[in-house]
Amino acid sequence: MAADDVLVVNTGRELTVDALLALAATAPIYLQWGVSSQAVAAADVDLIDKTGCNETPRATGVDSKVSNYTYRVVGTLTKTVAAAIIRELGTFNDAGSDLGPPVDGDTMFLRAMFDAISLNVGNAIEFTVDTLVTAT
Amino acid sequence: MDKGYEVAGSIVGKMGTGTTIRARVLDENGDLLEDLGVIVGKRTKTQGNRTRAALARLAKNYRGGKHGSG
């Protein structure tokens, strides 16, 4: 007797990418940055430290399907207020209205923490965020 | 009376994600200052190949006596 098994198959993985794209304006295409180097945790719901990052709350990116299983968001954040050392990035499903924590209907999709990137006023970062949907 | 059984339950499947983030730093005109490449996630195949090529060059130079006090 064969062992029990279950797998999200390739067409199911593609369906997940299509579902994200279908969200349109409520897809996680809004980018925000911060300065914390705190490790990423699955329970995170917001960036950890947005000190000095009070640009227009979030940049609106553009999403696309770059492979059957990869959901891409490309967006650019620009330093307009003060120089800062950027250490974290989040994507959300809402443009946000202020720098406070997300409110109802405003949900973080992912949070990333990375090596410091020093930016002066006027500098920008174009982020390309690829999320690969895997079967396991 | 029906003596058959009814089986109720659920199947729990797993699905995951792998994320890669690339970054390009731009100046106030939108011109490229620095391409940081992949800052989060797995290295690209090209980067891996470059690393392997660099290691191979180092090993070759080491064997050839270009490094070390010999």
N, CA and C atoms of all chains as a GROMACS GRO file, in nm:
protein
  618
    1MET      N    1   0.084  -0.119   0.000
    1MET     CA    2   0.000   0.000   0.000
    1MET      C    3   0.088   0.125   0.000
    2ALA      N    4   0.056   0.217  -0.088
    2ALA     CA    5   0.137   0.339  -0.098
    2ALA      C    6   0.116   0.426   0.025
    3ALA      N    7   0.220   0.499   0.063
    3ALA     CA    8   0.208   0.591   0.176
    3ALA      C    9   0.118   0.708   0.137
    4ASP      N   10   0.050   0.762   0.236
    4ASP     CA   11  -0.033   0.880   0.211
    4ASP      C   12   0.055   0.997   0.168
    5ASP      N   13   0.002   1.078   0.083
    5ASP     CA   14   0.082   1.192   0.037
    5ASP      C   15  -0.010   1.299  -0.017
    6VAL      N   16   0.034   1.421  -0.014
    6VAL     CA   17  -0.041   1.532  -0.072
    6VAL      C   18   0.058   1.639  -0.113
    7LEU      N   19   0.029   1.706  -0.221
    7LEU     CA   20   0.120   1.806  -0.273
    7LEU      C   21   0.041   1.914  -0.344
    8VAL      N   22   0.078   2.040  -0.322
    8VAL     CA   23   0.023   2.147  -0.406
    8VAL      C   24   0.097   2.137  -0.539
    9VAL      N   25   0.024   2.100  -0.642
    9VAL     CA   26   0.089   2.070  -0.771
    9VAL      C   27   0.119   2.199  -0.846
   10ASN      N   28   0.189   2.187  -0.955
   10ASN     CA   29   0.235   2.306  -1.028
   10ASN      C   30   0.121   2.398  -1.069
   11THR      N   31   0.010   2.339  -1.116
   11THR     CA   32  -0.101   2.425  -1.155
   11THR      C   33  -0.161   2.497  -1.035
   12GLY      N   34  -0.153   2.434  -0.919
   12GLY     CA   35  -0.200   2.499  -0.796
   12GLY      C   36  -0.108   2.612  -0.756
   13ARG      N   37   0.021   2.592  -0.773
   13ARG     CA   38   0.118   2.698  -0.743
   13ARG      C   39   0.092   2.819  -0.833
   14GLU      N   40   0.066   2.791  -0.961
   14GLU     CA   41   0.040   2.901  -1.055
   14GLU      C   42  -0.090   2.972  -1.019
   15LEU      N   43  -0.188   2.895  -0.974
   15LEU     CA   44  -0.315   2.953  -0.932
   15LEU      C   45  -0.294   3.054  -0.818
   16THR      N   46  -0.200   3.023  -0.730
   16THR     CA   47  -0.171   3.112  -0.617
   16THR      C   48  -0.113   3.244  -0.666
   17VAL      N   49  -0.022   3.237  -0.762
   17VAL     CA   50   0.036   3.360  -0.819
   17VAL      C   51  -0.074   3.440  -0.888
   18ASP      N   52  -0.160   3.372  -0.965
   18ASP     CA   53  -0.269   3.441  -1.034
   18ASP      C   54  -0.364   3.507  -0.934
   19ALA      N   55  -0.386   3.441  -0.822
   19ALA     CA   56  -0.477   3.496  -0.721
   19ALA      C   57  -0.420   3.624  -0.662
   20LEU      N   58  -0.290   3.628  -0.640
   20LEU     CA   59  -0.227   3.750  -0.589
   20LEU      C   60  -0.243   3.863  -0.690
   21LEU      N   61  -0.215   3.834  -0.816
   21LEU     CA   62  -0.228   3.937  -0.920
   21LEU      C   63  -0.372   3.988  -0.930
   22ALA      N   64  -0.467   3.897  -0.914
   22ALA     CA   65  -0.608   3.933  -0.928
   22ALA      C   66  -0.655   4.030  -0.820
   23LEU      N   67  -0.577   4.040  -0.713
   23LEU     CA   68  -0.615   4.133  -0.605
   23LEU      C   69  -0.602   4.279  -0.649
   24ALA      N   70  -0.526   4.301  -0.756
   24ALA     CA   71  -0.512   4.434  -0.815
   24ALA      C   72  -0.468   4.538  -0.711
   25ALA      N   73  -0.553   4.636  -0.683
   25ALA     CA   74  -0.513   4.745  -0.592
   25ALA      C   75  -0.497   4.700  -0.448
   26THR      N   76  -0.548   4.582  -0.414
   26THR     CA   77  -0.529   4.532  -0.278
   26THR      C   78  -0.426   4.419  -0.273
   27ALA      N   79  -0.349   4.406  -0.380
   27ALA     CA   80  -0.236   4.312  -0.379
   27ALA      C   81  -0.123   4.373  -0.297
   28PRO      N   82  -0.029   4.294  -0.251
   28PRO     CA   83   0.081   4.349  -0.168
   28PRO      C   84   0.186   4.419  -0.252
   29ILE      N   85   0.148   4.534  -0.308
   29ILE     CA   86   0.234   4.609  -0.399
   29ILE      C   87   0.288   4.737  -0.336
   30TYR      N   88   0.260   4.760  -0.209
   30TYR     CA   89   0.300   4.884  -0.143
   30TYR      C   90   0.425   4.860  -0.057
   31LEU      N   91   0.528   4.938  -0.080
   31LEU     CA   92   0.656   4.916  -0.015
   31LEU      C   93   0.686   5.026   0.087
   32GLN      N   94   0.747   4.982   0.197
   32GLN     CA   95   0.786   5.075   0.302
   32GLN      C   96   0.920   5.027   0.359
   33TRP      N   97   1.004   5.122   0.404
   33TRP     CA   98   1.133   5.080   0.456
   33TRP      C   99   1.153   5.126   0.598
   34GLY      N  100   1.256   5.069   0.661
   34GLY     CA  101   1.284   5.102   0.799
   34GLY      C  102   1.432   5.083   0.830
   35VAL      N  103   1.468   5.102   0.957
   35VAL     CA  104   1.609   5.104   0.994
   35VAL      C  105   1.647   4.995   1.094
   36SER      N  106   1.555   4.908   1.130
   36SER     CA  107   1.584   4.806   1.231
   36SER      C  108   1.658   4.686   1.172
   37SER      N  109   1.750   4.632   1.253
   37SER     CA  110   1.819   4.510   1.212
   37SER      C  111   1.765   4.388   1.289
   38GLN      N  112   1.651   4.406   1.352
   38GLN     CA  113   1.592   4.295   1.426
   38GLN      C  114   1.556   4.181   1.331
   39ALA      N  115   1.584   4.059   1.375
   39ALA     CA  116   1.558   3.943   1.291
   39ALA      C  117   1.410   3.935   1.252
   40VAL      N  118   1.387   3.882   1.136
   40VAL     CA  119   1.251   3.867   1.086
   40VAL      C  120   1.183   3.750   1.158
   41ALA      N  121   1.056   3.770   1.191
   41ALA     CA  122   0.980   3.664   1.257
   41ALA      C  123   0.846   3.648   1.186
   42ALA      N  124   0.796   3.526   1.187
   42ALA     CA  125   0.670   3.497   1.118
   42ALA      C  126   0.554   3.577   1.177
   43ALA      N  127   0.567   3.617   1.303
   43ALA     CA  128   0.459   3.692   1.368
   43ALA      C  129   0.468   3.842   1.345
   44ASP      N  130   0.566   3.888   1.269
   44ASP     CA  131   0.577   4.032   1.241
   44ASP      C  132   0.451   4.081   1.169
   45VAL      N  133   0.405   4.200   1.206
   45VAL     CA  134   0.289   4.260   1.138
   45VAL      C  135   0.321   4.399   1.086
   46ASP      N  136   0.442   4.447   1.115
   46ASP     CA  137   0.481   4.581   1.072
   46ASP      C  138   0.633   4.588   1.072
   47LEU      N  139   0.687   4.693   1.011
   47LEU     CA  140   0.830   4.717   1.024
   47LEU      C  141   0.860   4.748   1.171
   48ILE      N  142   0.985   4.727   1.210
   48ILE     CA  143   1.018   4.741   1.351
   48ILE      C  144   1.050   4.886   1.387
   49ASP      N  145   1.125   4.955   1.299
   49ASP     CA  146   1.166   5.092   1.333
   49ASP      C  147   1.167   5.178   1.206
   50LYS      N  148   1.076   5.277   1.204
   50LYS     CA  149   1.065   5.364   1.086
   50LYS      C  150   1.124   5.503   1.113
   51THR      N  151   1.208   5.511   1.215
   51THR     CA  152   1.268   5.640   1.249
   51THR      C  153   1.344   5.698   1.130
   52GLY      N  154   1.316   5.822   1.099
   52GLY     CA  155   1.385   5.888   0.988
   52GLY      C  156   1.338   5.843   0.852
   53CYS      N  157   1.230   5.768   0.849
   53CYS     CA  158   1.181   5.714   0.720
   53CYS      C  159   1.040   5.764   0.692
   54ASN      N  160   1.009   5.884   0.738
   54ASN     CA  161   0.873   5.933   0.722
   54ASN      C  162   0.850   6.001   0.588
   55GLU      N  163   0.894   5.934   0.482
   55GLU     CA  164   0.854   5.975   0.349
   55GLU      C  165   0.705   5.942   0.334
   56THR      N  166   0.647   5.984   0.221
   56THR     CA  167   0.508   5.944   0.193
   56THR      C  168   0.495   5.798   0.230
   57PRO      N  169   0.399   5.764   0.314
   57PRO     CA  170   0.403   5.636   0.384
   57PRO      C  171   0.457   5.519   0.303
   58ARG      N  172   0.402   5.494   0.190
   58ARG     CA  173   0.449   5.378   0.113
   58ARG      C  174   0.455   5.411  -0.036
   59ALA      N  175   0.548   5.344  -0.103
   59ALA     CA  176   0.557   5.358  -0.248
   59ALA      C  177   0.468   5.252  -0.312
   60THR      N  178   0.404   5.288  -0.420
   60THR     CA  179   0.320   5.191  -0.491
   60THR      C  180   0.403   5.125  -0.600
   61GLY      N  181   0.416   4.994  -0.590
   61GLY     CA  182   0.492   4.920  -0.689
   61GLY      C  183   0.402   4.863  -0.798
   62VAL      N  184   0.465   4.792  -0.886
   62VAL     CA  185   0.393   4.728  -0.997
   62VAL      C  186   0.418   4.578  -0.986
   63ASP      N  187   0.311   4.501  -0.991
   63ASP     CA  188   0.329   4.356  -0.980
   63ASP      C  189   0.317   4.287  -1.116
   64SER      N  190   0.376   4.168  -1.123
   64SER     CA  191   0.373   4.091  -1.247
   64SER      C  192   0.402   3.945  -1.215
   65LYS      N  193   0.382   3.863  -1.315
   65LYS     CA  194   0.408   3.720  -1.302
   65LYS      C  195   0.529   3.691  -1.390
   66VAL      N  196   0.643   3.667  -1.327
   66VAL     CA  197   0.766   3.653  -1.407
   66VAL      C  198   0.795   3.508  -1.443
   67SER      N  199   0.729   3.415  -1.375
   67SER     CA  200   0.730   3.276  -1.418
   67SER      C  201   0.597   3.220  -1.369
   68ASN      N  202   0.567   3.098  -1.401
   68ASN     CA  203   0.439   3.041  -1.358
   68ASN      C  204   0.423   3.046  -1.207
   69TYR      N  205   0.535   3.045  -1.136
   69TYR     CA  206   0.528   3.032  -0.990
   69TYR      C  207   0.590   3.151  -0.916
   70THR      N  208   0.624   3.256  -0.987
   70THR     CA  209   0.692   3.369  -0.923
   70THR      C  210   0.612   3.497  -0.938
   71TYR      N  211   0.581   3.556  -0.823
   71TYR     CA  212   0.508   3.682  -0.816
   71TYR      C  213   0.608   3.794  -0.789
   72ARG      N  214   0.613   3.895  -0.875
   72ARG     CA  215   0.713   4.002  -0.863
   72ARG      C  216   0.647   4.136  -0.833
   73VAL      N  217   0.710   4.211  -0.743
   73VAL     CA  218   0.671   4.350  -0.719
   73VAL      C  219   0.795   4.438  -0.736
   74VAL      N  220   0.786   4.538  -0.818
   74VAL     CA  221   0.896   4.633  -0.837
   74VAL      C  222   0.847   4.771  -0.793
   75GLY      N  223   0.923   4.834  -0.704
   75GLY     CA  224   0.884   4.966  -0.656
   75GLY      C  225   1.005   5.045  -0.610
   76THR      N  226   0.993   5.176  -0.614
   76THR     CA  227   1.105   5.263  -0.578
   76THR      C  228   1.068   5.352  -0.460
   77LEU      N  229   1.152   5.350  -0.358
   77LEU     CA  230   1.136   5.439  -0.243
   77LEU      C  231   1.247   5.544  -0.248
   78THR      N  232   1.210   5.668  -0.221
   78THR     CA  233   1.305   5.779  -0.231
   78THR      C  234   1.321   5.849  -0.096
   79LYS      N  235   1.446   5.877  -0.058
   79LYS     CA  236   1.470   5.952   0.065
   79LYS      C  237   1.442   6.100   0.039
   80THR      N  238   1.342   6.152   0.105
   80THR     CA  239   1.307   6.293   0.084
   80THR      C  240   1.323   6.374   0.212
   81VAL      N  241   1.332   6.308   0.325
   81VAL     CA  242   1.328   6.381   0.452
   81VAL      C  243   1.467   6.398   0.514
   82ALA      N  244   1.538   6.287   0.528
   82ALA     CA  245   1.670   6.294   0.592
   82ALA      C  246   1.750   6.172   0.551
   83ALA      N  247   1.881   6.182   0.562
   83ALA     CA  248   1.964   6.067   0.533
   83ALA      C  249   1.932   5.956   0.633
   84ALA      N  250   1.952   5.832   0.592
   84ALA     CA  251   1.922   5.720   0.682
   84ALA      C  252   1.999   5.597   0.636
   85ILE      N  253   2.011   5.504   0.729
   85ILE     CA  254   2.073   5.376   0.697
   85ILE      C  255   1.961   5.272   0.696
   86ILE      N  256   1.926   5.228   0.579
   86ILE     CA  257   1.812   5.140   0.561
   86ILE      C  258   1.851   4.995   0.589
   87ARG      N  259   1.768   4.928   0.669
   87ARG     CA  260   1.796   4.789   0.703
   87ARG      C  261   1.678   4.695   0.683
   88GLU      N  262   1.560   4.748   0.657
   88GLU     CA  263   1.446   4.658   0.645
   88GLU      C  264   1.348   4.708   0.540
   89LEU      N  265   1.270   4.616   0.488
   89LEU     CA  266   1.170   4.646   0.385
   89LEU      C  267   1.046   4.563   0.414
   90GLY      N  268   0.931   4.625   0.393
   90GLY     CA  269   0.806   4.550   0.406
   90GLY      C  270   0.720   4.575   0.285
   91THR      N  271   0.638   4.476   0.249
   91THR     CA  272   0.535   4.500   0.147
   91THR      C  273   0.399   4.477   0.213
   92PHE      N  274   0.304   4.557   0.169
   92PHE     CA  275   0.172   4.561   0.231
   92PHE      C  276   0.064   4.561   0.121
   93ASN      N  277  -0.059   4.538   0.162
   93ASN     CA  278  -0.168   4.536   0.063
   93ASN      C  279  -0.249   4.666   0.064
   94ASP      N  280  -0.191   4.770   0.125
   94ASP     CA  281  -0.261   4.898   0.133
   94ASP      C  282  -0.157   5.010   0.132
   95ALA      N  283  -0.192   5.123   0.075
   95ALA     CA  284  -0.096   5.233   0.065
   95ALA      C  285  -0.063   5.293   0.200
   96GLY      N  286  -0.148   5.272   0.300
   96GLY     CA  287  -0.123   5.329   0.432
   96GLY      C  288  -0.148   5.478   0.431
   97SER      N  289  -0.184   5.532   0.546
   97SER     CA  290  -0.215   5.674   0.553
   97SER      C  291  -0.122   5.749   0.646
   98ASP      N  292  -0.046   5.676   0.725
   98ASP     CA  293   0.049   5.741   0.814
   98ASP      C  294   0.156   5.640   0.849
   99LEU      N  295   0.242   5.675   0.942
   99LEU     CA  296   0.351   5.584   0.977
   99LEU      C  297   0.317   5.494   1.095
  100GLY      N  298   0.196   5.498   1.140
  100GLY     CA  299   0.154   5.412   1.250
  100GLY      C  300   0.145   5.268   1.206
  101PRO      N  301   0.108   5.181   1.300
  101PRO     CA  302   0.096   5.040   1.265
  101PRO      C  303  -0.020   5.018   1.168
  102PRO      N  304  -0.015   4.909   1.091
  102PRO     CA  305  -0.126   4.880   0.999
  102PRO      C  306  -0.258   4.869   1.073
  103VAL      N  307  -0.363   4.921   1.010
  103VAL     CA  308  -0.496   4.911   1.068
  103VAL      C  309  -0.575   4.806   0.991
  104ASP      N  310  -0.702   4.792   1.024
  104ASP     CA  311  -0.784   4.688   0.960
  104ASP      C  312  -0.775   4.698   0.808
  105GLY      N  313  -0.756   4.584   0.745
  105GLY     CA  314  -0.750   4.582   0.599
  105GLY      C  315  -0.616   4.619   0.543
  106ASP      N  316  -0.524   4.654   0.630
  106ASP     CA  317  -0.390   4.692   0.589
  106ASP      C  318  -0.296   4.586   0.646
  107THR      N  319  -0.247   4.500   0.560
  107THR     CA  320  -0.177   4.381   0.608
  107THR      C  321  -0.038   4.369   0.548
  108MET      N  322   0.056   4.337   0.634
  108MET     CA  323   0.193   4.313   0.584
  108MET      C  324   0.198   4.178   0.514
  109PHE      N  325   0.263   4.176   0.399
  109PHE     CA  326   0.280   4.052   0.324
  109PHE      C  327   0.415   3.989   0.357
  110LEU      N  328   0.520   4.070   0.358
  110LEU     CA  329   0.651   4.019   0.395
  110LEU      C  330   0.734   4.128   0.459
  111ARG      N  331   0.828   4.085   0.541
  111ARG     CA  332   0.927   4.177   0.598
  111ARG      C  333   1.064   4.118   0.572
  112ALA      N  334   1.154   4.201   0.526
  112ALA     CA  335   1.291   4.158   0.499
  112ALA      C  336   1.387   4.244   0.578
  113MET      N  337   1.498   4.185   0.620
  113MET     CA  338   1.604   4.259   0.688
  113MET      C  339   1.734   4.226   0.613
  114PHE      N  340   1.817   4.327   0.593
  114PHE     CA  341   1.935   4.305   0.508
  114PHE      C  342   2.050   4.394   0.555
  115ASP      N  343   2.166   4.376   0.491
  115ASP     CA  344   2.282   4.458   0.525
  115ASP      C  345   2.251   4.606   0.503
  116ALA      N  346   2.313   4.690   0.584
  116ALA     CA  347   2.284   4.834   0.582
  116ALA      C  348   2.308   4.896   0.444
  117ILE      N  349   2.216   4.982   0.406
  117ILE     CA  350   2.233   5.060   0.283
  117ILE      C  351   2.221   5.207   0.323
  118SER      N  352   2.330   5.283   0.308
  118SER     CA  353   2.330   5.425   0.348
  118SER      C  354   2.277   5.511   0.235
  119LEU      N  355   2.182   5.595   0.268
  119LEU     CA  356   2.120   5.681   0.166
  119LEU      C  357   2.121   5.826   0.212
  120ASN      N  358   2.148   5.915   0.118
  120ASN     CA  359   2.134   6.058   0.141
  120ASN      C  360   2.000   6.104   0.086
  121VAL      N  361   1.960   6.224   0.125
  121VAL     CA  362   1.836   6.280   0.071
  121VAL      C  363   1.850   6.289  -0.081
  122GLY      N  364   1.749   6.244  -0.150
  122GLY     CA  365   1.751   6.242  -0.296
  122GLY      C  366   1.782   6.106  -0.353
  123ASN      N  367   1.852   6.023  -0.271
  123ASN     CA  368   1.880   5.887  -0.318
  123ASN      C  369   1.752   5.804  -0.312
  124ALA      N  370   1.750   5.701  -0.392
  124ALA     CA  371   1.635   5.611  -0.394
  124ALA      C  372   1.683   5.468  -0.408
  125ILE      N  373   1.597   5.376  -0.375
  125ILE     CA  374   1.626   5.235  -0.403
  125ILE      C  375   1.509   5.178  -0.482
  126GLU      N  376   1.545   5.116  -0.592
  126GLU     CA  377   1.445   5.040  -0.667
  126GLU      C  378   1.455   4.895  -0.618
  127PHE      N  379   1.349   4.849  -0.555
  127PHE     CA  380   1.345   4.712  -0.505
  127PHE      C  381   1.270   4.622  -0.604
  128THR      N  382   1.324   4.504  -0.623
  128THR     CA  383   1.254   4.401  -0.699
  128THR      C  384   1.232   4.282  -0.606
  129VAL      N  385   1.109   4.256  -0.572
  129VAL     CA  386   1.076   4.152  -0.474
  129VAL      C  387   1.011   4.035  -0.548
  130ASP      N  388   1.082   3.924  -0.554
  130ASP     CA  389   1.030   3.804  -0.620
  130ASP      C  390   0.988   3.702  -0.515
  131THR      N  391   0.864   3.663  -0.517
  131THR     CA  392   0.815   3.560  -0.426
  131THR      C  393   0.784   3.435  -0.506
  132LEU      N  394   0.861   3.331  -0.480
  132LEU     CA  395   0.842   3.203  -0.548
  132LEU      C  396   0.750   3.116  -0.466
  133VAL      N  397   0.642   3.069  -0.526
  133VAL     CA  398   0.550   2.979  -0.456
  133VAL      C  399   0.601   2.837  -0.478
  134THR      N  400   0.636   2.772  -0.367
  134THR     CA  401   0.691   2.637  -0.376
  134THR      C  402   0.588   2.534  -0.332
  135ALA      N  403   0.613   2.409  -0.366
  135ALA     CA  404   0.515   2.305  -0.338
  135ALA      C  405   0.522   2.257  -0.194
  136THR      N  406   0.634   2.279  -0.127
  136THR     CA  407   0.647   2.233   0.012
  136THR      C  408   0.706   2.344   0.097
  137MET      N  409  -3.061  -0.157   0.856
  137MET     CA  410  -2.981  -0.044   0.903
  137MET      C  411  -2.847  -0.045   0.830
  138ASP      N  412  -2.808   0.070   0.792
  138ASP     CA  413  -2.682   0.082   0.721
  138ASP      C  414  -2.566   0.066   0.819
  139LYS      N  415  -2.483  -0.032   0.794
  139LYS     CA  416  -2.369  -0.055   0.884
  139LYS      C  417  -2.239   0.007   0.830
  140GLY      N  418  -2.250   0.083   0.718
  140GLY     CA  419  -2.128   0.142   0.661
  140GLY      C  420  -2.073   0.252   0.748
  141TYR      N  421  -1.953   0.293   0.715
  141TYR     CA  422  -1.906   0.401   0.795
  141TYR      C  423  -1.890   0.534   0.717
  142GLU      N  424  -1.888   0.636   0.794
  142GLU     CA  425  -1.865   0.766   0.732
  142GLU      C  426  -1.730   0.817   0.785
  143VAL      N  427  -1.648   0.855   0.696
  143VAL     CA  428  -1.516   0.904   0.737
  143VAL      C  429  -1.512   1.056   0.719
  144ALA      N  430  -1.489   1.122   0.825
  144ALA     CA  431  -1.479   1.269   0.816
  144ALA      C  432  -1.338   1.310   0.858
  145GLY      N  433  -1.286   1.409   0.797
  145GLY     CA  434  -1.152   1.452   0.837
  145GLY      C  435  -1.102   1.559   0.744
  146SER      N  436  -0.975   1.579   0.746
  146SER     CA  437  -0.917   1.681   0.660
  146SER      C  438  -0.781   1.635   0.612
  147ILE      N  439  -0.741   1.692   0.503
  147ILE     CA  440  -0.607   1.666   0.451
  147ILE      C  441  -0.527   1.793   0.469
  148VAL      N  442  -0.414   1.782   0.532
  148VAL     CA  443  -0.332   1.899   0.555
  148VAL      C  444  -0.216   1.899   0.455
  149GLY      N  445  -0.215   1.997   0.372
  149GLY     CA  446  -0.108   2.010   0.275
  149GLY      C  447  -0.015   2.123   0.312
  150LYS      N  448   0.101   2.124   0.254
  150LYS     CA  449   0.196   2.232   0.282
  150LYS      C  450   0.226   2.308   0.154
  151MET      N  451   0.249   2.436   0.171
  151MET     CA  452   0.292   2.516   0.058
  151MET      C  453   0.388   2.621   0.113
  152GLY      N  454   0.488   2.655   0.039
  152GLY     CA  455   0.585   2.749   0.091
  152GLY      C  456   0.617   2.859  -0.008
  153THR      N  457   0.703   2.947   0.036
  153THR     CA  458   0.749   3.054  -0.052
  153THR      C  459   0.899   3.074  -0.034
  154GLY      N  460   0.960   3.118  -0.136
  154GLY     CA  461   1.100   3.159  -0.129
  154GLY      C  462   1.109   3.298  -0.188
  155THR      N  463   1.170   3.388  -0.117
  155THR     CA  464   1.170   3.527  -0.164
  155THR      C  465   1.312   3.576  -0.193
  156THR      N  466   1.324   3.645  -0.301
  156THR     CA  467   1.450   3.709  -0.338
  156THR      C  468   1.424   3.858  -0.356
  157ILE      N  469   1.512   3.941  -0.301
  157ILE     CA  470   1.498   4.086  -0.320
  157ILE      C  471   1.626   4.141  -0.381
  158ARG      N  472   1.609   4.215  -0.487
  158ARG     CA  473   1.722   4.284  -0.550
  158ARG      C  474   1.707   4.434  -0.525
  159ALA      N  475   1.820   4.503  -0.521
  159ALA     CA  476   1.814   4.648  -0.496
  159ALA      C  477   1.909   4.722  -0.587
  160ARG      N  478   1.862   4.835  -0.638
  160ARG     CA  479   1.945   4.926  -0.718
  160ARG      C  480   1.933   5.065  -0.656
  161VAL      N  481   2.046   5.124  -0.623
  161VAL     CA  482   2.045   5.257  -0.563
  161VAL      C  483   2.052   5.360  -0.676
  162LEU      N  484   1.960   5.457  -0.669
  162LEU     CA  485   1.949   5.559  -0.773
  162LEU      C  486   1.977   5.697  -0.716
  163ASP      N  487   2.023   5.789  -0.800
  163ASP     CA  488   2.042   5.926  -0.754
  163ASP      C  489   1.914   6.007  -0.776
  164GLU      N  490   1.922   6.138  -0.748
  164GLU     CA  491   1.800   6.220  -0.754
  164GLU      C  492   1.743   6.231  -0.895
  165ASN      N  493   1.826   6.197  -0.995
  165ASN     CA  494   1.777   6.201  -1.134
  165ASN      C  495   1.726   6.065  -1.180
  166GLY      N  496   1.732   5.970  -1.091
  166GLY     CA  497   1.687   5.836  -1.130
  166GLY      C  498   1.795   5.756  -1.199
  167ASP      N  499   1.917   5.812  -1.201
  167ASP     CA  500   2.027   5.738  -1.264
  167ASP      C  501   2.088   5.638  -1.164
  168LEU      N  502   2.140   5.531  -1.218
  168LEU     CA  503   2.193   5.425  -1.133
  168LEU      C  504   2.322   5.468  -1.064
  169LEU      N  505   2.323   5.458  -0.929
  169LEU     CA  506   2.446   5.482  -0.854
  169LEU      C  507   2.518   5.351  -0.827
  170GLU      N  508   2.441   5.251  -0.786
  170GLU     CA  509   2.501   5.121  -0.756
  170GLU      C  510   2.395   5.012  -0.766
  171ASP      N  511   2.432   4.906  -0.833
  171ASP     CA  512   2.344   4.790  -0.839
  171ASP      C  513   2.390   4.693  -0.731
  172LEU      N  514   2.311   4.680  -0.626
  172LEU     CA  515   2.350   4.594  -0.514
  172LEU      C  516   2.320   4.448  -0.540
  173GLY      N  517   2.250   4.420  -0.645
  173GLY     CA  518   2.218   4.281  -0.677
  173GLY      C  519   2.121   4.222  -0.576
  174VAL      N  520   2.137   4.094  -0.548
  174VAL     CA  521   2.046   4.027  -0.454
  174VAL      C  522   2.088   4.061  -0.312
  175ILE      N  523   1.999   4.126  -0.236
  175ILE     CA  524   2.032   4.162  -0.098
  175ILE      C  525   1.964   4.069   0.002
  176VAL      N  526   1.864   3.996  -0.043
  176VAL     CA  527   1.795   3.898   0.042
  176VAL      C  528   1.761   3.778  -0.043
  177GLY      N  529   1.785   3.660   0.010
  177GLY     CA  530   1.745   3.539  -0.060
  177GLY      C  531   1.863   3.469  -0.123
  178LYS      N  532   1.831   3.372  -0.203
  178LYS     CA  533   1.936   3.290  -0.262
  178LYS      C  534   2.014   3.367  -0.366
  179ARG      N  535   2.141   3.329  -0.382
  179ARG     CA  536   2.221   3.387  -0.488
  179ARG      C  537   2.169   3.342  -0.623
  180THR      N  538   2.190   3.423  -0.720
  180THR     CA  539   2.154   3.381  -0.854
  180THR      C  540   2.258   3.283  -0.906
  181LYS      N  541   2.222   3.209  -1.007
  181LYS     CA  542   2.315   3.114  -1.064
  181LYS      C  543   2.440   3.185  -1.116
  182THR      N  544   2.418   3.302  -1.175
  182THR     CA  545   2.531   3.377  -1.229
  182THR      C  546   2.629   3.415  -1.118
  183GLN      N  547   2.576   3.463  -1.004
  183GLN     CA  548   2.663   3.500  -0.893
  183GLN      C  549   2.739   3.378  -0.841
  184GLY      N  550   2.669   3.265  -0.833
  184GLY     CA  551   2.734   3.142  -0.788
  184GLY      C  552   2.847   3.102  -0.880
  185ASN      N  553   2.821   3.116  -1.009
  185ASN     CA  554   2.925   3.082  -1.106
  185ASN      C  555   3.046   3.174  -1.093
  186ARG      N  556   3.016   3.305  -1.068
  186ARG     CA  557   3.126   3.400  -1.051
  186ARG      C  558   3.210   3.363  -0.930
  187THR      N  559   3.141   3.324  -0.821
  187THR     CA  560   3.213   3.287  -0.700
  187THR      C  561   3.300   3.165  -0.724
  188ARG      N  562   3.242   3.067  -0.791
  188ARG     CA  563   3.319   2.947  -0.820
  188ARG      C  564   3.439   2.979  -0.909
  189ALA      N  565   3.419   3.067  -1.005
  189ALA     CA  566   3.529   3.105  -1.095
  189ALA      C  567   3.639   3.177  -1.018
  190ALA      N  568   3.597   3.265  -0.924
  190ALA     CA  569   3.696   3.339  -0.844
  190ALA      C  570   3.774   3.243  -0.755
  191LEU      N  571   3.706   3.145  -0.695
  191LEU     CA  572   3.774   3.047  -0.611
  191LEU      C  573   3.871   2.963  -0.694
  192ALA      N  574   3.828   2.929  -0.814
  192ALA     CA  575   3.915   2.849  -0.901
  192ALA      C  576   4.041   2.926  -0.937
  193ARG      N  577   4.025   3.059  -0.961
  193ARG     CA  578   4.143   3.142  -0.993
  193ARG      C  579   4.238   3.148  -0.874
  194LEU      N  580   4.181   3.164  -0.754
  194LEU     CA  581   4.264   3.169  -0.634
  194LEU      C  582   4.341   3.039  -0.616
  195ALA      N  583   4.271   2.927  -0.633
  195ALA     CA  584   4.335   2.797  -0.616
  195ALA      C  585   4.447   2.780  -0.718
  196LYS      N  586   4.421   2.821  -0.840
  196LYS     CA  587   4.522   2.808  -0.946
  196LYS      C  588   4.644   2.893  -0.914
  197ASN      N  589   4.620   3.019  -0.871
  197ASN     CA  590   4.730   3.107  -0.837
  197ASN      C  591   4.810   3.053  -0.719
  198TYR      N  592   4.737   2.995  -0.621
  198TYR     CA  593   4.804   2.941  -0.504
  198TYR      C  594   4.896   2.826  -0.544
  199ARG      N  595   4.841   2.738  -0.629
  199ARG     CA  596   4.923   2.625  -0.673
  199ARG      C  597   5.042   2.673  -0.755
  200GLY      N  598   5.022   2.785  -0.822
  200GLY     CA  599   5.129   2.837  -0.907
  200GLY      C  600   5.232   2.919  -0.830
  201GLY      N  601   5.215   2.933  -0.700
  201GLY     CA  602   5.313   3.002  -0.618
  201GLY      C  603   5.299   3.152  -0.615
  202LYS      N  604   5.185   3.206  -0.662
  202LYS     CA  605   5.168   3.351  -0.661
  202LYS      C  606   5.128   3.402  -0.523
  203HIS      N  607   5.083   3.311  -0.438
  203HIS     CA  608   5.045   3.351  -0.303
  203HIS      C  609   5.129   3.274  -0.202
  204GLY      N  610   5.139   3.326  -0.084
  204GLY     CA  611   5.209   3.257   0.023
  204GLY      C  612   5.358   3.291   0.019
  205SER      N  613   5.428   3.260   0.130
  205SER     CA  614   5.568   3.297   0.142
  205SER      C  615   5.660   3.192   0.081
  206GLY      N  616   5.601   3.070   0.054
  206GLY     CA  617   5.671   2.964  -0.014
  206GLY      C  618   5.798   2.928   0.053
   0.00000   0.00000   0.00000
